[in-house]
Amino acid sequence: MKNKVMWSLVVVLGIIVVGMGLWFLLSFANQGSYQSMDDGINIKVSNHVSKSPELSFQLVTAEEDKTELININSLKEQESILFNSKLVPKKDYQMYVYYVLDGIQHKESLLYVPAHSTKLVIDLDIKSIKNGKIIFDKSGFDGWNKFNNED
């Protein structure tokens, strides 16, 4: 009897360890090309226009509390920048980018940022400026899966 209980315990613990290992490997594999980036909130901006406007990235709660992440000065054509904040959000946020074109303030929603996220990536590729707005491709990693949204 004692042998059966011990054997059952070893099997159950083995299943738990294998399950946790598979979960870890799958979550690591879901990051794809973003797995080499540091934990925290990563913002990458690539510019393909002659001169981009200044960009301001902020986290905003449902109560409109704002947390500024970074202001990026105008980027030259073919210039890129990568920023990492070690911030681990304690609340749910929405990430926005703010910019001014032709004297008009714009606000674009980028990414939902859930509380306690360990790694988030937003990769903005500025393609053009049309009708007073930035046209960009948006991709990244939301903490669980990669995404790719073309605006």
C-alpha positions as CSV (number, residue, x, y, z in Angstrom):
1,M,0.0,0.0,0.0
2,K,2.8,2.4,0.9
3,N,4.4,1.7,-2.4
4,K,1.3,2.6,-4.4
5,V,0.8,5.9,-2.6
6,M,4.4,6.8,-3.2
7,W,4.2,5.8,-6.8
8,S,1.0,7.8,-7.3
9,L,2.6,10.9,-5.6
10,V,5.6,10.7,-8.0
11,V,3.3,10.4,-11.0
12,V,1.2,13.4,-10.0
13,L,4.3,15.5,-9.2
14,G,5.8,14.5,-12.6
15,I,2.7,15.5,-14.5
16,I,2.6,18.9,-12.7
17,V,6.3,19.5,-13.5
18,V,5.9,18.5,-17.2
19,G,2.7,20.7,-17.4
20,M,4.5,23.7,-16.0
21,G,7.4,23.1,-18.3
22,L,5.2,22.9,-21.4
23,W,3.3,26.1,-20.3
24,F,6.6,27.9,-19.9
25,L,7.9,26.8,-23.3
26,L,4.6,27.7,-25.1
27,S,4.6,31.2,-23.5
28,F,8.2,31.7,-24.5
29,A,7.5,30.5,-28.0
30,N,4.5,32.9,-28.4
31,Q,6.8,35.8,-28.0
32,G,8.5,35.0,-31.3
33,S,10.9,37.7,-32.4
34,Y,10.1,39.7,-29.3
35,Q,11.6,37.1,-26.8
36,S,15.0,38.9,-26.9
37,M,13.5,42.1,-25.6
38,D,13.6,43.0,-21.9
39,D,10.7,42.6,-19.6
40,G,8.6,45.7,-19.1
41,I,7.0,47.9,-21.7
42,N,8.9,48.1,-24.9
43,I,8.2,50.8,-27.6
44,K,9.9,50.7,-31.0
45,V,9.2,53.4,-33.6
46,S,10.5,53.3,-37.1
47,N,10.1,56.3,-39.4
48,H,9.6,56.2,-43.2
49,V,8.6,59.8,-43.8
50,S,10.8,62.8,-44.3
51,K,10.3,64.0,-40.7
52,S,7.9,62.6,-38.0
53,P,6.2,64.7,-35.4
54,E,7.1,64.5,-31.8
55,L,5.4,61.5,-30.2
56,S,4.2,61.2,-26.6
57,F,3.4,57.7,-25.2
58,Q,1.1,57.5,-22.2
59,L,-0.8,54.9,-20.2
60,V,-4.3,56.0,-19.2
61,T,-6.6,54.3,-16.8
62,A,-10.4,54.2,-17.0
63,E,-10.4,57.0,-14.5
64,E,-8.3,59.1,-16.9
65,D,-5.2,58.9,-14.6
66,K,-2.1,59.3,-16.9
67,T,1.3,57.8,-16.7
68,E,3.9,59.2,-19.1
69,L,6.2,56.7,-20.6
70,I,8.3,58.6,-23.1
71,N,8.4,61.6,-25.4
72,I,10.2,60.9,-28.7
73,N,11.5,63.9,-30.6
74,S,11.0,64.1,-34.3
75,L,12.7,61.2,-36.1
76,K,14.5,61.6,-39.4
77,E,13.6,59.3,-42.4
78,Q,14.8,55.7,-41.9
79,E,15.6,56.4,-38.2
80,S,14.3,54.1,-35.5
81,I,14.3,54.2,-31.7
82,L,13.7,51.5,-29.0
83,F,12.6,52.4,-25.5
84,N,12.2,50.0,-22.5
85,S,10.4,50.9,-19.3
86,K,10.8,48.4,-16.5
87,L,7.3,49.4,-15.3
88,V,5.1,46.6,-14.3
89,P,1.6,48.0,-14.3
90,K,-0.4,47.7,-11.1
91,K,-3.7,48.6,-12.8
92,D,-5.3,48.1,-16.2
93,Y,-4.3,50.8,-18.7
94,Q,-4.8,51.7,-22.3
95,M,-1.6,52.9,-24.1
96,Y,-2.0,56.0,-26.3
97,V,0.3,57.9,-28.6
98,Y,-0.3,61.7,-28.8
99,Y,1.1,63.9,-31.6
100,V,0.4,67.3,-33.2
101,L,0.1,67.7,-36.9
102,D,-0.9,71.0,-38.6
103,G,-1.7,72.4,-35.2
104,I,-4.2,69.7,-34.3
105,Q,-3.7,67.3,-31.4
106,H,-4.2,63.6,-32.2
107,K,-4.6,60.7,-29.9
108,E,-4.3,57.1,-31.1
109,S,-5.1,54.0,-29.1
110,L,-2.3,51.4,-29.4
111,L,-2.6,48.6,-26.9
112,Y,-4.5,47.4,-23.9
113,V,-2.1,47.0,-21.0
114,P,-3.4,44.5,-18.3
115,A,-2.3,44.8,-14.7
116,H,0.8,42.9,-13.7
117,S,1.9,42.3,-17.3
118,T,5.6,41.3,-17.4
119,K,6.4,42.0,-21.0
120,L,4.6,44.2,-23.6
121,V,5.9,45.3,-27.0
122,I,4.4,47.9,-29.4
123,D,6.2,48.2,-32.7
124,L,5.1,51.3,-34.7
125,D,6.2,51.7,-38.3
126,I,5.3,55.2,-39.6
127,K,4.5,54.7,-43.3
128,S,3.1,58.1,-44.3
129,I,1.2,61.2,-43.3
130,K,-2.1,61.7,-45.0
131,N,-5.0,64.1,-44.3
132,G,-3.3,65.4,-41.2
133,K,-2.8,62.0,-39.6
134,I,0.0,59.5,-39.3
135,I,-0.6,56.2,-41.2
136,F,1.3,53.4,-39.4
137,D,1.6,49.7,-39.2
138,K,1.2,48.4,-35.6
139,S,2.5,45.1,-34.3
140,G,3.8,43.7,-31.1
141,F,3.3,41.3,-28.2
142,D,0.4,41.9,-25.7
143,G,1.7,39.6,-22.9
144,W,0.1,36.5,-24.3
145,N,0.2,36.6,-28.1
146,K,1.8,38.4,-31.0
147,F,-0.4,40.8,-32.9
148,N,-0.2,42.6,-36.2
149,N,-2.7,45.4,-37.1
150,E,-2.3,47.6,-40.1
151,D,-4.0,50.9,-39.9
